[in-house]
Amino acid sequence: MSWQQRIDDALNERRAADAFRRRMAVEHGAGRWLERDGQRWLNFSSNDYLGLSQHPQAVAAWQKGAVRYGVGSGGSGHVSGYTVAHQQLEETLAGWLGYPRALLFISGFAANQAVIAALAGKDDRLMADRLSHASLLEAASFSPALLRRFTHNDVSHLQRLLTSAPDGQQLAITEGIFSMDGDAAPLASIHAVTRASGAWLMVDDAHGIGVTGAQGRGSCDAQNVRPELLVVTFGKAFGQSGAAVLCSDAVADYLLQFARHLIYSTAMPPAQAVALRAALEIIRSDDGERRREILAGHIRAFRHGAQTLGLTLTDSQSAIQPLIVGENDQALALAQRLREQGCWVTAIRPPTVPAGTARLRLTLTAAHQAQDIEQLLEVLHAAR
């Protein structure tokens, strides 16, 4: 089989399964409205949970940073790309989240891959929640360590896996809030069993940081847990992009030596680091608390209305409210009907989610207004 034939067969298979992915260019897609081709829809597909991507304070900080530093870092942080702006952001994050150190990465995907690739050896064992993000499962699969997946949020299953110790070390891996189901991990119980077995815990809190916990410190803070490795990303509640790994001094020094995604990548623009510090200031402020309260109100209103309509949702109290549809073609058709009624939603299909669980991944934000939630429920009721 030629290269071209292999590619054509794979694409045709995706098309036949209604699983073919397409991108659509938009004029604006991060706020309350999604705008495209001169039209606009209420946007229920954005991860900008607190509406900070448009916040004047964050925008002004990025502009100010660009004036001072320019628009790029100029190289890897190990060469010339690590500026005082990066250093200040790392120190502020570490102090806020109660860790000795924070290391910046260009994305959450890169951070997850870097940590697992640098730490896991052939005698080690990785135990990951079955519904962990693709970046975690892929890195674990590619590592020389043995990967075992435990049943979603099943602490007893994880504990059984931890019982028989390998020759090397054990690392438990989970998300704080799961990206496709929106439910929360029982982090306190997971941390208890990992500590009892001498294992470490790695938590990807992409969807919890900024939204849950005191001052938005995230899922771990909300459950009074401090994992050995905490990954936070800036593409959701922070309204920007990038990520950080929170850890001990020794682990930070180790990653600076062996994390290839960190060593060989161009550092994020210093101006972005300045803007991220501004976003963090907002998250920690009264404005941030008000935004979290608005978001929580939208979540309560949506779930109450959905329950009244008899809609099938996951057990999610987060900004992610998946509506389980089932088959791919049904999810695509429902998404199209909602768009025709002014609500932009995205159908999520296998292989991102398990077969037979295609869904509309509805996301709510503080930028929405109460009438937006009411309109979404009305459109869902009419479109079923």
C-alpha positions in Angstrom: 0.0 0.0 0.0 1.4 3.4 -1.0 1.6 6.4 1.4 -1.2 8.1 -0.6 -3.5 5.0 -0.4 -3.0 4.7 3.3 -3.9 8.4 3.8 -6.9 8.2 1.5 -8.2 5.0 3.3 -7.9 6.7 6.7 -9.7 9.8 5.5 -12.5 7.8 3.9 -12.9 5.7 7.0 -13.4 8.9 9.1 -15.9 10.3 6.6 -17.9 7.1 6.5 -18.2 7.2 10.3 -19.3 10.8 10.4 -16.1 11.5 12.4 -14.2 13.7 9.9 -12.9 16.9 11.6 -13.0 20.3 9.9 -11.9 23.7 10.9 -13.9 26.9 10.3 -12.3 30.3 10.3 -14.2 32.8 12.5 -13.8 36.5 12.9 -14.3 36.1 16.7 -14.8 32.9 18.7 -13.7 33.5 22.3 -16.4 35.6 23.8 -20.2 35.6 24.3 -20.7 35.8 20.5 -19.1 33.7 17.7 -18.9 35.7 14.5 -18.3 34.3 11.1 -19.1 35.4 7.5 -21.0 38.4 8.8 -23.3 36.4 11.1 -23.1 35.8 14.8 -24.3 33.1 17.2 -24.4 32.8 20.9 -21.2 31.0 21.6 -21.5 27.8 23.7 -18.2 26.2 22.5 -15.6 28.5 24.1 -13.3 27.5 27.1 -12.9 31.2 28.0 -14.8 30.4 31.3 -14.4 33.8 33.0 -14.4 35.9 29.8 -10.9 37.1 30.4 -9.7 36.9 26.8 -11.5 40.2 26.2 -10.8 41.8 29.5 -9.4 45.3 29.0 -6.8 44.9 31.8 -5.4 41.7 30.2 -5.4 43.2 26.7 -3.6 46.4 27.9 -1.0 44.3 29.7 -0.2 42.3 26.6 0.1 45.6 24.6 2.3 47.1 27.2 4.5 43.9 27.3 4.8 44.0 23.5 6.0 47.6 23.6 8.7 46.6 26.2 9.7 43.2 25.0 8.5 42.9 21.4 6.2 40.1 20.1 8.5 37.1 20.5 11.0 35.6 23.0 13.7 35.0 20.5 14.6 31.5 21.6 14.4 28.7 24.1 14.4 29.6 27.7 17.7 27.7 28.0 19.3 30.1 25.6 18.0 33.7 25.6 14.2 33.4 25.8 13.8 33.4 29.6 13.1 37.0 30.6 12.2 38.7 33.9 8.6 38.6 32.7 8.7 34.8 32.7 10.4 34.7 36.0 7.9 37.0 37.6 5.0 34.9 36.3 6.5 31.7 37.6 7.2 33.1 41.0 3.7 34.6 41.3 2.1 31.3 40.2 4.2 29.3 42.7 3.3 31.6 45.6 -0.4 31.6 44.7 -0.7 27.9 44.5 1.6 27.0 47.4 4.5 25.3 45.6 8.2 26.0 45.7 8.5 26.3 41.9 6.6 26.8 38.7 7.9 26.2 35.1 6.2 27.7 32.1 5.4 25.7 28.9 4.0 26.7 25.6 0.8 24.6 26.0 -0.9 22.1 28.4 -0.3 19.4 25.8 3.4 20.1 25.8 3.6 20.3 29.7 1.9 16.9 30.1 4.0 15.2 27.5 7.2 16.7 28.9 6.6 15.7 32.5 5.8 12.1 31.7 8.5 11.7 29.1 11.1 13.1 31.5 10.1 11.1 34.6 8.9 7.6 33.4 11.4 4.9 33.0 11.1 1.2 31.9 10.8 -0.1 35.4 8.1 2.4 36.4 4.3 2.1 36.2 1.8 4.8 35.3 -1.8 4.5 36.4 -4.1 6.9 34.5 -7.8 7.5 34.7 -9.4 6.0 31.6 -10.9 9.4 30.7 -7.7 11.4 31.1 -6.8 13.9 28.3 -5.2 12.6 25.1 -2.0 14.4 26.0 -1.6 12.4 29.2 -2.6 9.0 27.7 -0.5 9.4 24.6 2.6 10.4 26.6 2.1 7.4 29.0 1.6 5.1 26.0 4.8 6.3 24.3 6.9 6.1 27.5 8.9 3.0 28.4 6.9 2.6 31.6 4.0 0.2 32.0 0.6 2.0 31.5 -2.4 0.7 33.4 -5.7 2.6 33.2 -8.1 2.6 36.1 -11.9 2.9 35.8 -13.0 6.5 35.7 -12.9 8.0 39.2 -12.7 4.6 40.7 -10.4 4.9 43.7 -10.8 1.3 44.7 -9.5 0.2 41.3 -6.6 2.5 41.5 -5.8 1.2 45.0 -5.7 -2.4 43.7 -3.4 -1.4 40.9 -1.1 0.3 43.4 -0.9 -2.7 45.6 1.7 -4.7 43.6 4.7 -2.4 43.4 7.0 -2.5 40.4 10.8 -2.4 40.5 10.7 1.3 39.8 8.3 4.0 40.8 4.6 4.6 40.5 2.8 7.7 39.2 -1.0 8.1 39.3 -2.4 10.5 36.7 -5.8 12.2 36.5 -7.5 15.4 35.6 -9.1 17.8 38.2 -12.1 18.3 36.0 -12.5 16.1 32.9 -12.5 17.9 29.6 -15.2 15.8 27.9 -17.5 14.9 30.8 -17.1 17.9 33.0 -17.1 15.9 36.2 -14.6 16.2 39.0 -12.1 13.7 40.2 -12.2 12.6 43.9 -8.7 14.0 44.4 -8.6 13.7 48.2 -9.3 10.0 48.0 -6.9 9.5 45.1 -4.1 11.4 46.9 -4.7 9.4 50.0 -4.2 6.0 48.3 -1.2 7.2 46.3 0.6 8.5 49.3 -0.2 5.3 51.3 1.5 3.3 48.5 4.5 5.6 48.2 3.4 6.7 44.7 3.3 10.3 43.3 0.2 12.0 41.9 0.0 14.1 38.8 -3.1 16.3 38.3 -3.9 18.2 35.1 -6.3 20.9 36.3 -6.8 22.7 33.0 -10.5 23.1 33.5 -10.5 23.8 37.3 -7.8 26.4 37.7 -9.2 29.9 37.9 -12.8 28.6 38.3 -12.9 26.5 41.5 -11.2 26.8 44.9 -10.5 29.8 47.0 -9.5 32.7 44.7 -9.8 30.3 41.8 -6.9 28.2 42.9 -8.5 25.1 41.3 -9.6 21.6 42.0 -6.8 20.6 44.3 -7.3 23.6 46.5 -11.0 22.9 46.7 -10.3 19.4 48.0 -7.3 20.4 50.2 -4.8 18.4 48.1 -1.3 19.2 47.0 -0.2 16.7 44.4 3.5 16.2 43.7 2.9 17.4 40.1 0.2 20.0 39.3 -0.3 21.1 35.7 -2.3 24.3 35.1 -3.1 25.7 31.7 -3.9 29.2 30.6 -6.2 28.5 27.6 -9.4 28.2 29.7 -10.1 30.5 32.7 -7.0 32.6 32.0 -8.3 33.4 28.5 -4.9 33.0 26.8 -2.6 30.0 26.2 0.3 28.2 27.6 0.7 26.2 30.8 2.8 25.7 34.0 4.0 22.8 36.0 4.0 23.3 39.8 6.4 21.1 41.7 9.3 21.0 44.2 12.7 22.6 43.7 14.3 19.3 42.9 11.7 18.3 40.4 11.9 21.7 38.7 15.7 21.4 38.4 15.3 17.9 37.0 12.8 19.0 34.4 15.1 21.9 33.4 17.7 19.2 32.6 15.5 16.5 31.0 12.2 17.9 29.8 12.8 18.0 26.0 9.5 19.9 25.3 10.8 22.7 27.6 14.5 22.6 26.5 14.0 22.6 22.8 10.9 24.9 22.4 10.9 28.6 21.8 9.6 30.2 25.0 6.3 32.0 25.1 6.4 35.7 24.2 7.4 37.8 27.2 4.4 40.0 26.5 2.1 37.0 27.0 3.7 36.4 30.4 2.9 40.0 31.3 -0.7 39.5 30.2 -1.0 36.2 32.1 0.1 38.0 35.3 -2.6 40.5 34.7 -5.1 37.7 34.2 -4.0 36.2 37.4 -4.5 39.5 39.2 -8.1 39.5 37.9 -8.7 35.9 38.9 -7.6 36.7 42.5 -9.6 39.9 42.7 -13.2 40.8 43.6 -13.9 41.0 39.9 -12.7 37.4 39.5 -14.9 36.2 42.4 -17.9 38.0 40.8 -17.2 36.3 37.5 -17.0 32.9 39.3 -20.4 33.6 41.0 -22.0 34.5 37.6 -20.7 31.3 36.0 -21.9 29.2 38.9 -25.4 30.8 38.5 -25.4 30.0 34.8 -24.5 26.4 35.6 -27.3 26.0 38.1 -29.8 27.6 35.8 -28.8 25.4 32.9 -28.8 22.2 34.8 -32.2 22.9 36.4 -33.7 23.7 33.0 -32.1 20.7 31.4 -33.5 18.4 34.1 -36.9 19.9 33.5 -36.6 19.1 29.8 -35.4 15.6 30.5 -32.1 16.1 28.7 -29.3 13.5 29.3 -26.4 15.3 30.9 -23.3 14.0 32.7 -22.7 14.5 36.4 -21.0 17.8 35.9 -21.1 20.9 38.1 -18.5 22.6 36.0 -18.7 25.0 33.1 -18.6 21.9 30.8 -22.1 20.6 30.3 -22.1 17.7 27.8 -25.4 16.7 26.3 -25.0 13.0 25.4 -26.7 12.2 22.1 -25.3 8.8 21.1 -24.5 8.3 17.4 -22.3 10.6 15.4 -24.8 11.5 12.7 -27.4 12.4 15.4 -24.9 14.7 17.2 -24.0 16.5 14.0 -27.6 17.0 13.0 -28.5 18.4 16.5 -25.6 20.7 16.4 -26.7 22.0 13.0 -30.2 22.6 14.2 -29.0 24.6 17.2 -26.8 26.7 14.9 -29.8 27.4 12.7 -31.5 28.8 15.8 -28.6 31.1 16.7 -26.6 28.9 19.2 -23.1 27.8 18.2 -22.3 24.4 19.7 -19.8 21.7 18.7 -20.4 18.0 18.3 -17.7 15.9 19.9 -17.4 12.4 18.4 -15.1 9.3 18.6 -12.2 8.9 18.9 -12.2 11.9 21.2 -15.0 10.2 23.3 -16.0 6.5 23.5 -18.1 5.1 20.6 -21.8 5.6 21.1 -21.3 8.7 23.3 -21.2 11.4 20.7 -22.3 14.6 22.4 -22.7 18.3 22.2 -20.0 19.8 24.5 -21.8 22.8 25.8 -19.6 25.3 27.7 -20.9 28.2 29.8 -19.0 31.3 30.6 -19.2 34.4 32.8 -19.5 36.4 29.6 -23.0 34.9 29.0 -26.1 36.6 30.3 -29.1 35.0 32.0 -31.2 35.3 28.8 -28.5 33.4 26.9 -29.0 30.4 29.0 -32.8 30.7 28.7 -32.4 30.9 24.9 -30.1 27.8 24.8 -32.7 25.8 26.7 -35.5 26.9 24.5 -33.6 26.0 21.4 -32.7 22.6 22.8 -36.3 21.9 23.6 -37.4 22.8 20.1 -34.5 21.0 18.4 -35.0 17.6 20.0 
